[in-house]
Amino acid sequence: MPLRTSITIVPPHGVQAVAVPLLRRYAYDFPRRLPAHITLLYPFVPVDDLAAATDTLRALGAGVAPFEMTVAGYGQFPLVT
């Protein structure tokens, strides 16, 4: 299977401490190698283009101040493996 990339937000440890037990209980098929996360864009770019795309994202986000967000629910995309 070819490698695929995505843009995700990985929540901090305090959120992981709550989310991971829920994933294990209700999403038993969730890949254990992935932390709980929020997918912003999938697929992103080919693996060979990832370094350049990462540099571009860093430049775009450099002027954005940190902000808080609230997630009102959770789910998964169908047929994504």
N, C-alpha and C positions, 0 to 999 in steps of 0.2 A: 504494500500500500504506500503511495507517495506521501511524503510529509506535507502537512498543511499548517498554515499559520493563522493566527487570529489576534484581535486586539481585545484584551480582557482587563477587568479590574479585579484584583485579588484583595478581598477585604482584610483588615488587620486581624491580629491574633484573637482578640476578644470576640469578633464576629465568627471567625473560624471555629472557636470553641463551642459555639451554639450550632453553627451550620453543619459541621462534619457529622455529629451524631444524627442529625435529621437526615442527611444524605444516606448514611449507612442504614437507617431504619426504613426510609421510604423510597430511596432511589438505589436499590440494591445492585442495579446494573451500572451505576456511575463508576467510571474508571478511578480506581483508588490512587493512581499516580497523579491525578489532578486535584488541586485544592478547590474548595468551594470558590466560585468566581462568577462574575457578571460578564457575559459576552457582549461586546460592543459591535464587533464586526467579524464575520466569519463567512467565507474564507477571506483572508487579508491579501497577502501577496505571495508569489512563489518564494520558496525557501532561499533561492539564489539572490533574491532582491531584498531580503529581510534587513540586512545591515543598512543599506541606503534608506529604506523606508523608515527604519527606527531613527536614524539621524534626522530625517524630515519631521517625524512626529515630535521628537525632542525639541526641535527648533520652533515648531508651531505651538507647543505647550509651554515653552519657556516663559512667556509673558502672562500666563494664566495663573492667578492666585489660587492657592488651595481652597476648596470649598467643601461643605458638608452636603450629604444627600441622604435621603430616606428611601428605602425600598419598601414598597407596600405589599409585595408578594414575591413569589418565586415560581419557577416552572422550568420547562426545558423545551427545546425545539424538537419537533417530531422528526424521526428518522435521521438524527445526527449521531454518528458513531465515531 
